[in-house]
Structures are given as C-alpha cells and as structure tokens.
Amino acid sequence: MVSNGAGASGRTAELVLFDIDGTLVHAAGVGRAAIEDAMIEVYGTPGPIDDLPFDGMTDPQIVRTLLRAEGFSEAEIAPGFDRLWPAYAARLADEIDERRERMRPTPGVPEILDAIEAEGAALGLLTGNIVAGAEGKLSAVGLWRRFSFGAFGCDDADRNRLPPIALERAFRHTGTRYGPGRTWIIGDTPHDIECARGSGLSVLGVATGRFSVDDLRRAGADEALPSLGDTRRVMSALASA
C-alpha cells in the first residue's frame, strides 16, 4: 500500500502505472528520430512529422496519423507494420547509442519507485510505446528492470483501451485484482488523464513534459505536481482518492 508518507493509514494506492516519455524519462528525441527513419525506410515518407506533437499518443497511432495526413489508406498502412516495427527497433537502438548521455530519468524517479515499492505497492507501465521502445528507453537510464508488467502501444493503438490490459497483467503477476480506488496512473499529458478516467482510475499528472500543472488540473487530474522530485509530496498525493 502507498501511505501518506507520514505513517498514517487511510485510502491507499496498491498499484501504480507509469507512462514513460516525459513522465519517467527525458529520452532526447530518440523515439521521434527512430520513427521518422523507419517510416522513410518502409513507406518512403514520415509524413508531416515536424508538425505532430507525439505527447500521449501510442506509436501505432502516431504512424497512422502521419500516413493518413499524406493520403495513405488503411489498406496501404497496415501491411507495412510487420516491417516497420523491427526497423523502428533497430533505428531506436542506434539513436540510443548516439544520444545515451543526453537521456535521463525525470527528477525524483528512482526515489519514488523505491518509496512505492517500500510501501508494498506494485509498479507497472502504461505507455504508448511498443515493448521494444519501452525497453530501449528505460534500459538506457537503468529503469527497465524496475517494471515486471505493463500495457503497451503494440497491445492496442487506442490508449484508452490499455488500462484493462495492464490490470489483467498485474493480476497475472501479483495474484491480486486491482481496480478503481486501488490503482493510480501517473502521466504528463491530458491523454494520460483521459485514459485513466475512461477506466475509472485515479490519475496523478506531472508537469515534466509539455503541459503545465494548471493544464493537467484543467484536464481533470486528481492531483497534479511539478515533478516526481518531492517524494513525500508524491506519496501524499497517492494516498488520496
């Protein structure tokens, strides 16, 4: 359970699901660069990639959005996915090798993961990254092994359908059924908040991406903080409902 950080009992989170980009990691643009190169290799174009904010989108959603903007039909897009994702994984590995020194966890991440685990809560991922992207980015900053399960963009292109997948995998891993009142999602975009709300889960917004604390509050976050850097404050937030 996640207590309020002061030893008091009360309503607690027992499962915490983290977004990756902008929430756990500043990835120095490796994902965007890898998707661009892979799309050029497979489809001949990355579409209007410079005009599309990726924040909160799943990887398949990003690709479809860009290609549809270029006039591709679904019948033209879908067959390329079998080639696209291996190409993306290979390009991502190259980009990480080149930019590793610029990649870093967001403030307070190792400490908050330690604190949540110390309280006996489970840690999982809920991310738009495909598995290869999640593993590559988190491994580069020493965080991949902190998470034993999660839901990913390759499970469903619609982020709002990922929470039930994450909850089922949490059950398989821990033997515990989690649901509303026991689960928090932590993310840095309004898409994370919409995703949590769609499944009745609590959501903590962190302003370590493109959106401010006020933006995240207006989007409907239960709690919103500047970052995960104040461990006690984050734990207090996760003890509320």
C-alpha positions as protocol buffer text, in pm:
chain_id: "A"
residue {
  index: 1
  type: MET
  ca { x: 0 y: 0 z: 0 }
}
residue {
  index: 2
  type: VAL
  ca { x: 107 y: 359 z: -56 }
}
residue {
  index: 3
  type: SER
  ca { x: 66 y: 557 z: 266 }
}
residue {
  index: 4
  type: ASN
  ca { x: 68 y: 934 z: 301 }
}
residue {
  index: 5
  type: GLY
  ca { x: 440 y: 928 z: 379 }
}
residue {
  index: 6
  type: ALA
  ca { x: 383 y: 1013 z: 744 }
}
residue {
  index: 7
  type: GLY
  ca { x: 296 y: 669 z: 869 }
}
residue {
  index: 8
  type: ALA
  ca { x: -77 y: 732 z: 886 }
}
residue {
  index: 9
  type: SER
  ca { x: -323 y: 480 z: 748 }
}
residue {
  index: 10
  type: GLY
  ca { x: -602 y: 570 z: 510 }
}
residue {
  index: 11
  type: ARG
  ca { x: -707 y: 532 z: 149 }
}
residue {
  index: 12
  type: THR
  ca { x: -410 y: 395 z: -40 }
}
residue {
  index: 13
  type: ALA
  ca { x: -291 y: 303 z: -386 }
}
residue {
  index: 14
  type: GLU
  ca { x: -186 y: -58 z: -429 }
}
residue {
  index: 15
  type: LEU
  ca { x: -94 y: -43 z: -797 }
}
residue {
  index: 16
  type: VAL
  ca { x: 80 y: 248 z: -971 }
}
residue {
  index: 17
  type: LEU
  ca { x: 105 y: 250 z: -1353 }
}
residue {
  index: 18
  type: PHE
  ca { x: 358 y: 485 z: -1512 }
}
residue {
  index: 19
  type: ASP
  ca { x: 374 y: 649 z: -1851 }
}
residue {
  index: 20
  type: ILE
  ca { x: 729 y: 665 z: -1992 }
}
residue {
  index: 21
  type: ASP
  ca { x: 814 y: 965 z: -2215 }
}
residue {
  index: 22
  type: GLY
  ca { x: 805 y: 1287 z: -2017 }
}
residue {
  index: 23
  type: THR
  ca { x: 698 y: 1103 z: -1702 }
}
residue {
  index: 24
  type: LEU
  ca { x: 977 y: 857 z: -1624 }
}
residue {
  index: 25
  type: VAL
  ca { x: 1231 y: 958 z: -1888 }
}
residue {
  index: 26
  type: HIS
  ca { x: 1354 y: 1251 z: -2092 }
}
residue {
  index: 27
  type: ALA
  ca { x: 1459 y: 1050 z: -2396 }
}
residue {
  index: 28
  type: ALA
  ca { x: 1640 y: 1319 z: -2600 }
}
residue {
  index: 29
  type: GLY
  ca { x: 1415 y: 1264 z: -2903 }
}
residue {
  index: 30
  type: VAL
  ca { x: 1531 y: 909 z: -2976 }
}
residue {
  index: 31
  type: GLY
  ca { x: 1179 y: 779 z: -3042 }
}
residue {
  index: 32
  type: ARG
  ca { x: 1083 y: 1055 z: -3286 }
}
residue {
  index: 33
  type: ALA
  ca { x: 1409 y: 1016 z: -3480 }
}
residue {
  index: 34
  type: ALA
  ca { x: 1371 y: 637 z: -3497 }
}
residue {
  index: 35
  type: ILE
  ca { x: 1009 y: 653 z: -3613 }
}
residue {
  index: 36
  type: GLU
  ca { x: 1100 y: 905 z: -3881 }
}
residue {
  index: 37
  type: ASP
  ca { x: 1381 y: 689 z: -4020 }
}
residue {
  index: 38
  type: ALA
  ca { x: 1176 y: 368 z: -4003 }
}
residue {
  index: 39
  type: MET
  ca { x: 880 y: 528 z: -4181 }
}
residue {
  index: 40
  type: ILE
  ca { x: 1104 y: 654 z: -4460 }
}
residue {
  index: 41
  type: GLU
  ca { x: 1251 y: 305 z: -4496 }
}
residue {
  index: 42
  type: VAL
  ca { x: 914 y: 128 z: -4510 }
}
residue {
  index: 43
  type: TYR
  ca { x: 671 y: 384 z: -4653 }
}
residue {
  index: 44
  type: GLY
  ca { x: 901 y: 628 z: -4828 }
}
residue {
  index: 45
  type: THR
  ca { x: 784 y: 921 z: -4614 }
}
residue {
  index: 46
  type: PRO
  ca { x: 749 y: 1018 z: -4246 }
}
residue {
  index: 47
  type: GLY
  ca { x: 451 y: 1237 z: -4328 }
}
residue {
  index: 48
  type: PRO
  ca { x: 427 y: 1582 z: -4162 }
}
residue {
  index: 49
  type: ILE
  ca { x: 625 y: 1460 z: -3862 }
}
residue {
  index: 50
  type: ASP
  ca { x: 757 y: 1804 z: -3765 }
}
residue {
  index: 51
  type: ASP
  ca { x: 402 y: 1929 z: -3718 }
}
residue {
  index: 52
  type: LEU
  ca { x: 271 y: 1647 z: -3496 }
}
residue {
  index: 53
  type: PRO
  ca { x: 312 y: 1656 z: -3117 }
}
residue {
  index: 54
  type: PHE
  ca { x: 365 y: 1295 z: -3006 }
}
residue {
  index: 55
  type: ASP
  ca { x: 266 y: 1364 z: -2643 }
}
residue {
  index: 56
  type: GLY
  ca { x: 36 y: 1091 z: -2510 }
}
residue {
  index: 57
  type: MET
  ca { x: -7 y: 913 z: -2845 }
}
residue {
  index: 58
  type: THR
  ca { x: 63 y: 544 z: -2899 }
}
residue {
  index: 59
  type: ASP
  ca { x: 331 y: 452 z: -3152 }
}
residue {
  index: 60
  type: PRO
  ca { x: 80 y: 293 z: -3394 }
}
residue {
  index: 61
  type: GLN
  ca { x: -146 y: 597 z: -3360 }
}
residue {
  index: 62
  type: ILE
  ca { x: 145 y: 827 z: -3444 }
}
residue {
  index: 63
  type: VAL
  ca { x: 229 y: 634 z: -3759 }
}
residue {
  index: 64
  type: ARG
  ca { x: -131 y: 610 z: -3879 }
}
residue {
  index: 65
  type: THR
  ca { x: -191 y: 980 z: -3813 }
}
residue {
  index: 66
  type: LEU
  ca { x: 117 y: 1081 z: -4013 }
}
residue {
  index: 67
  type: LEU
  ca { x: 47 y: 850 z: -4304 }
}
residue {
  index: 68
  type: ARG
  ca { x: -321 y: 940 z: -4328 }
}
residue {
  index: 69
  type: ALA
  ca { x: -216 y: 1304 z: -4345 }
}
residue {
  index: 70
  type: GLU
  ca { x: -13 y: 1202 z: -4652 }
}
residue {
  index: 71
  type: GLY
  ca { x: -317 y: 1038 z: -4810 }
}
residue {
  index: 72
  type: PHE
  ca { x: -239 y: 674 z: -4729 }
}
residue {
  index: 73
  type: SER
  ca { x: -535 y: 441 z: -4683 }
}
residue {
  index: 74
  type: GLU
  ca { x: -552 y: 181 z: -4406 }
}
residue {
  index: 75
  type: ALA
  ca { x: -510 y: -85 z: -4674 }
}
residue {
  index: 76
  type: GLU
  ca { x: -176 y: 75 z: -4760 }
}
residue {
  index: 77
  type: ILE
  ca { x: -68 y: 133 z: -4400 }
}
residue {
  index: 78
  type: ALA
  ca { x: -142 y: -197 z: -4225 }
}
residue {
  index: 79
  type: PRO
  ca { x: 72 y: -429 z: -4442 }
}
residue {
  index: 80
  type: GLY
  ca { x: 381 y: -224 z: -4365 }
}
residue {
  index: 81
  type: PHE
  ca { x: 360 y: -268 z: -3989 }
}
residue {
  index: 82
  type: ASP
  ca { x: 531 y: -609 z: -3998 }
}
residue {
  index: 83
  type: ARG
  ca { x: 838 y: -437 z: -4145 }
}
residue {
  index: 84
  type: LEU
  ca { x: 801 y: -107 z: -3964 }
}
residue {
  index: 85
  type: TRP
  ca { x: 839 y: -218 z: -3603 }
}
residue {
  index: 86
  type: PRO
  ca { x: 1160 y: -422 z: -3649 }
}
residue {
  index: 87
  type: ALA
  ca { x: 1301 y: -129 z: -3848 }
}
residue {
  index: 88
  type: TYR
  ca { x: 1198 y: 108 z: -3570 }
}
residue {
  index: 89
  type: ALA
  ca { x: 1359 y: -110 z: -3301 }
}
residue {
  index: 90
  type: ALA
  ca { x: 1686 y: -121 z: -3496 }
}
residue {
  index: 91
  type: ARG
  ca { x: 1687 y: 254 z: -3557 }
}
residue {
  index: 92
  type: LEU
  ca { x: 1598 y: 319 z: -3194 }
}
residue {
  index: 93
  type: ALA
  ca { x: 1896 y: 118 z: -3074 }
}
residue {
  index: 94
  type: ASP
  ca { x: 2122 y: 329 z: -3296 }
}
residue {
  index: 95
  type: GLU
  ca { x: 1968 y: 654 z: -3173 }
}
residue {
  index: 96
  type: ILE
  ca { x: 2007 y: 547 z: -2811 }
}
residue {
  index: 97
  type: ASP
  ca { x: 2373 y: 465 z: -2868 }
}
residue {
  index: 98
  type: GLU
  ca { x: 2425 y: 815 z: -3009 }
}
residue {
  index: 99
  type: ARG
  ca { x: 2220 y: 1007 z: -2751 }
}
residue {
  index: 100
  type: ARG
  ca { x: 2256 y: 797 z: -2434 }
}
residue {
  index: 101
  type: GLU
  ca { x: 2448 y: 1067 z: -2248 }
}
residue {
  index: 102
  type: ARG
  ca { x: 2158 y: 1309 z: -2303 }
}
residue {
  index: 103
  type: MET
  ca { x: 1891 y: 1066 z: -2181 }
}
residue {
  index: 104
  type: ARG
  ca { x: 1797 y: 1076 z: -1814 }
}
residue {
  index: 105
  type: PRO
  ca { x: 1522 y: 990 z: -1568 }
}
residue {
  index: 106
  type: THR
  ca { x: 1295 y: 1279 z: -1479 }
}
residue {
  index: 107
  type: PRO
  ca { x: 1360 y: 1430 z: -1134 }
}
residue {
  index: 108
  type: GLY
  ca { x: 1295 y: 1201 z: -840 }
}
residue {
  index: 109
  type: VAL
  ca { x: 1210 y: 888 z: -1038 }
}
residue {
  index: 110
  type: PRO
  ca { x: 1444 y: 634 z: -872 }
}
residue {
  index: 111
  type: GLU
  ca { x: 1345 y: 764 z: -530 }
}
residue {
  index: 112
  type: ILE
  ca { x: 970 y: 748 z: -590 }
}
residue {
  index: 113
  type: LEU
  ca { x: 994 y: 396 z: -730 }
}
residue {
  index: 114
  type: ASP
  ca { x: 1186 y: 291 z: -419 }
}
residue {
  index: 115
  type: ALA
  ca { x: 929 y: 458 z: -192 }
}
residue {
  index: 116
  type: ILE
  ca { x: 630 y: 298 z: -366 }
}
residue {
  index: 117
  type: GLU
  ca { x: 787 y: -47 z: -352 }
}
residue {
  index: 118
  type: ALA
  ca { x: 882 y: 2 z: 13 }
}
residue {
  index: 119
  type: GLU
  ca { x: 513 y: 54 z: 90 }
}
residue {
  index: 120
  type: GLY
  ca { x: 429 y: -278 z: -77 }
}
residue {
  index: 121
  type: ALA
  ca { x: 252 y: -140 z: -384 }
}
residue {
  index: 122
  type: ALA
  ca { x: 303 y: -289 z: -730 }
}
residue {
  index: 123
  type: LEU
  ca { x: 471 y: -98 z: -1012 }
}
residue {
  index: 124
  type: GLY
  ca { x: 367 y: -129 z: -1375 }
}
residue {
  index: 125
  type: LEU
  ca { x: 378 y: 56 z: -1706 }
}
residue {
  index: 126
  type: LEU
  ca { x: 101 y: 205 z: -1915 }
}
residue {
  index: 127
  type: THR
  ca { x: 262 y: 355 z: -2222 }
}
residue {
  index: 128
  type: GLY
  ca { x: 208 y: 431 z: -2586 }
}
residue {
  index: 129
  type: ASN
  ca { x: 548 y: 284 z: -2664 }
}
residue {
  index: 130
  type: ILE
  ca { x: 568 y: -57 z: -2823 }
}
residue {
  index: 131
  type: VAL
  ca { x: 757 y: -301 z: -2598 }
}
residue {
  index: 132
  type: ALA
  ca { x: 1086 y: -256 z: -2784 }
}
residue {
  index: 133
  type: GLY
  ca { x: 1061 y: 120 z: -2742 }
}
residue {
  index: 134
  type: ALA
  ca { x: 978 y: 96 z: -2374 }
}
residue {
  index: 135
  type: GLU
  ca { x: 1261 y: -146 z: -2307 }
}
residue {
  index: 136
  type: GLY
  ca { x: 1515 y: 55 z: -2505 }
}
residue {
  index: 137
  type: LYS
  ca { x: 1438 y: 389 z: -2343 }
}
residue {
  index: 138
  type: LEU
  ca { x: 1409 y: 257 z: -1988 }
}
residue {
  index: 139
  type: SER
  ca { x: 1715 y: 32 z: -2017 }
}
residue {
  index: 140
  type: ALA
  ca { x: 1921 y: 331 z: -2130 }
}
residue {
  index: 141
  type: VAL
  ca { x: 1857 y: 503 z: -1796 }
}
residue {
  index: 142
  type: GLY
  ca { x: 1864 y: 192 z: -1578 }
}
residue {
  index: 143
  type: LEU
  ca { x: 1489 y: 161 z: -1514 }
}
residue {
  index: 144
  type: TRP
  ca { x: 1361 y: -129 z: -1728 }
}
residue {
  index: 145
  type: ARG
  ca { x: 1413 y: -393 z: -1461 }
}
residue {
  index: 146
  type: ARG
  ca { x: 1203 y: -194 z: -1215 }
}
residue {
  index: 147
  type: PHE
  ca { x: 887 y: -297 z: -1403 }
}
residue {
  index: 148
  type: SER
  ca { x: 766 y: -654 z: -1441 }
}
residue {
  index: 149
  type: PHE
  ca { x: 447 y: -593 z: -1638 }
}
residue {
  index: 150
  type: GLY
  ca { x: 252 y: -330 z: -1824 }
}
residue {
  index: 151
  type: ALA
  ca { x: 38 y: -240 z: -2123 }
}
residue {
  index: 152
  type: PHE
  ca { x: 197 y: -104 z: -2441 }
}
residue {
  index: 153
  type: GLY
  ca { x: 112 y: 65 z: -2768 }
}
residue {
  index: 154
  type: CYS
  ca { x: 151 y: -266 z: -2951 }
}
residue {
  index: 155
  type: ASP
  ca { x: -134 y: -409 z: -2738 }
}
residue {
  index: 156
  type: ASP
  ca { x: -381 y: -151 z: -2872 }
}
residue {
  index: 157
  type: ALA
  ca { x: -338 y: 169 z: -3072 }
}
residue {
  index: 158
  type: ASP
  ca { x: -611 y: 331 z: -2858 }
}
residue {
  index: 159
  type: ARG
  ca { x: -451 y: 434 z: -2529 }
}
residue {
  index: 160
  type: ASN
  ca { x: -790 y: 433 z: -2357 }
}
residue {
  index: 161
  type: ARG
  ca { x: -812 y: 56 z: -2404 }
}
residue {
  index: 162
  type: LEU
  ca { x: -482 y: -12 z: -2229 }
}
residue {
  index: 163
  type: PRO
  ca { x: -585 y: 5 z: -1860 }
}
residue {
  index: 164
  type: PRO
  ca { x: -780 y: -325 z: -1859 }
}
residue {
  index: 165
  type: ILE
  ca { x: -480 y: -492 z: -2023 }
}
residue {
  index: 166
  type: ALA
  ca { x: -248 y: -352 z: -1756 }
}
residue {
  index: 167
  type: LEU
  ca { x: -483 y: -460 z: -1478 }
}
residue {
  index: 168
  type: GLU
  ca { x: -506 y: -814 z: -1615 }
}
residue {
  index: 169
  type: ARG
  ca { x: -128 y: -839 z: -1639 }
}
residue {
  index: 170
  type: ALA
  ca { x: -94 y: -703 z: -1286 }
}
residue {
  index: 171
  type: PHE
  ca { x: -327 y: -981 z: -1170 }
}
residue {
  index: 172
  type: ARG
  ca { x: -124 y: -1247 z: -1353 }
}
residue {
  index: 173
  type: HIS
  ca { x: 196 y: -1113 z: -1199 }
}
residue {
  index: 174
  type: THR
  ca { x: 79 y: -1048 z: -842 }
}
residue {
  index: 175
  type: GLY
  ca { x: -230 y: -1263 z: -797 }
}
residue {
  index: 176
  type: THR
  ca { x: -422 y: -952 z: -685 }
}
residue {
  index: 177
  type: ARG
  ca { x: -720 y: -796 z: -863 }
}
residue {
  index: 178
  type: TYR
  ca { x: -679 y: -419 z: -881 }
}
residue {
  index: 179
  type: GLY
  ca { x: -934 y: -167 z: -992 }
}
residue {
  index: 180
  type: PRO
  ca { x: -1081 y: 176 z: -914 }
}
residue {
  index: 181
  type: GLY
  ca { x: -980 y: 302 z: -573 }
}
residue {
  index: 182
  type: ARG
  ca { x: -670 y: 83 z: -570 }
}
residue {
  index: 183
  type: THR
  ca { x: -490 y: 195 z: -886 }
}
residue {
  index: 184
  type: TRP
  ca { x: -323 y: 520 z: -995 }
}
residue {
  index: 185
  type: ILE
  ca { x: -191 y: 617 z: -1336 }
}
residue {
  index: 186
  type: ILE
  ca { x: 94 y: 870 z: -1342 }
}
residue {
  index: 187
  type: GLY
  ca { x: 146 y: 1064 z: -1664 }
}
residue {
  index: 188
  type: ASP
  ca { x: 240 y: 1401 z: -1808 }
}
residue {
  index: 189
  type: THR
  ca { x: -31 y: 1464 z: -2069 }
}
residue {
  index: 190
  type: PRO
  ca { x: -409 y: 1511 z: -2089 }
}
residue {
  index: 191
  type: HIS
  ca { x: -418 y: 1181 z: -2282 }
}
residue {
  index: 192
  type: ASP
  ca { x: -295 y: 1001 z: -1968 }
}
residue {
  index: 193
  type: ILE
  ca { x: -574 y: 1166 z: -1770 }
}
residue {
  index: 194
  type: GLU
  ca { x: -840 y: 1076 z: -2028 }
}
residue {
  index: 195
  type: CYS
  ca { x: -709 y: 720 z: -2032 }
}
residue {
  index: 196
  type: ALA
  ca { x: -737 y: 686 z: -1653 }
}
residue {
  index: 197
  type: ARG
  ca { x: -1079 y: 848 z: -1642 }
}
residue {
  index: 198
  type: GLY
  ca { x: -1214 y: 611 z: -1906 }
}
residue {
  index: 199
  type: SER
  ca { x: -1145 y: 318 z: -1674 }
}
residue {
  index: 200
  type: GLY
  ca { x: -1241 y: 492 z: -1350 }
}
residue {
  index: 201
  type: LEU
  ca { x: -883 y: 501 z: -1222 }
}
residue {
  index: 202
  type: SER
  ca { x: -717 y: 777 z: -1024 }
}
residue {
  index: 203
  type: VAL
  ca { x: -456 y: 986 z: -1204 }
}
residue {
  index: 204
  type: LEU
  ca { x: -159 y: 1196 z: -1096 }
}
residue {
  index: 205
  type: GLY
  ca { x: -34 y: 1448 z: -1353 }
}
residue {
  index: 206
  type: VAL
  ca { x: 330 y: 1555 z: -1350 }
}
residue {
  index: 207
  type: ALA
  ca { x: 443 y: 1866 z: -1537 }
}
residue {
  index: 208
  type: THR
  ca { x: 771 y: 1720 z: -1661 }
}
residue {
  index: 209
  type: GLY
  ca { x: 656 y: 1716 z: -2021 }
}
residue {
  index: 210
  type: ARG
  ca { x: 496 y: 1982 z: -2239 }
}
residue {
  index: 211
  type: PHE
  ca { x: 196 y: 2050 z: -2014 }
}
residue {
  index: 212
  type: SER
  ca { x: 187 y: 2264 z: -1700 }
}
residue {
  index: 213
  type: VAL
  ca { x: 38 y: 2179 z: -1361 }
}
residue {
  index: 214
  type: ASP
  ca { x: -258 y: 2403 z: -1446 }
}
residue {
  index: 215
  type: ASP
  ca { x: -303 y: 2228 z: -1783 }
}
residue {
  index: 216
  type: LEU
  ca { x: -315 y: 1891 z: -1610 }
}
residue {
  index: 217
  type: ARG
  ca { x: -557 y: 2009 z: -1345 }
}
residue {
  index: 218
  type: ARG
  ca { x: -787 y: 2153 z: -1609 }
}
residue {
  index: 219
  type: ALA
  ca { x: -774 y: 1820 z: -1791 }
}
residue {
  index: 220
  type: GLY
  ca { x: -913 y: 1653 z: -1478 }
}
residue {
  index: 221
  type: ALA
  ca { x: -618 y: 1505 z: -1289 }
}
residue {
  index: 222
  type: ASP
  ca { x: -695 y: 1405 z: -930 }
}
residue {
  index: 223
  type: GLU
  ca { x: -362 y: 1556 z: -835 }
}
residue {
  index: 224
  type: ALA
  ca { x: -101 y: 1748 z: -1035 }
}
residue {
  index: 225
  type: LEU
  ca { x: 257 y: 1822 z: -933 }
}
residue {
  index: 226
  type: PRO
  ca { x: 554 y: 1996 z: -1095 }
}
residue {
  index: 227
  type: SER
  ca { x: 753 y: 1670 z: -1094 }
}
residue {
  index: 228
  type: LEU
  ca { x: 813 y: 1349 z: -903 }
}
residue {
  index: 229
  type: GLY
  ca { x: 1105 y: 1516 z: -729 }
}
residue {
  index: 230
  type: ASP
  ca { x: 938 y: 1568 z: -390 }
}
residue {
  index: 231
  type: THR
  ca { x: 897 y: 1207 z: -275 }
}
residue {
  index: 232
  type: ARG
  ca { x: 694 y: 1290 z: 35 }
}
residue {
  index: 233
  type: ARG
  ca { x: 453 y: 1507 z: -163 }
}
residue {
  index: 234
  type: VAL
  ca { x: 405 y: 1243 z: -431 }
}
residue {
  index: 235
  type: MET
  ca { x: 341 y: 974 z: -170 }
}
residue {
  index: 236
  type: SER
  ca { x: 89 y: 1200 z: -2 }
}
residue {
  index: 237
  type: ALA
  ca { x: -87 y: 1252 z: -334 }
}
residue {
  index: 238
  type: LEU
  ca { x: -103 y: 876 z: -396 }
}
residue {
  index: 239
  type: ALA
  ca { x: -262 y: 830 z: -53 }
}
residue {
  index: 240
  type: SER
  ca { x: -556 y: 1049 z: -155 }
}
residue {
  index: 241
  type: ALA
  ca { x: -853 y: 945 z: -365 }
}
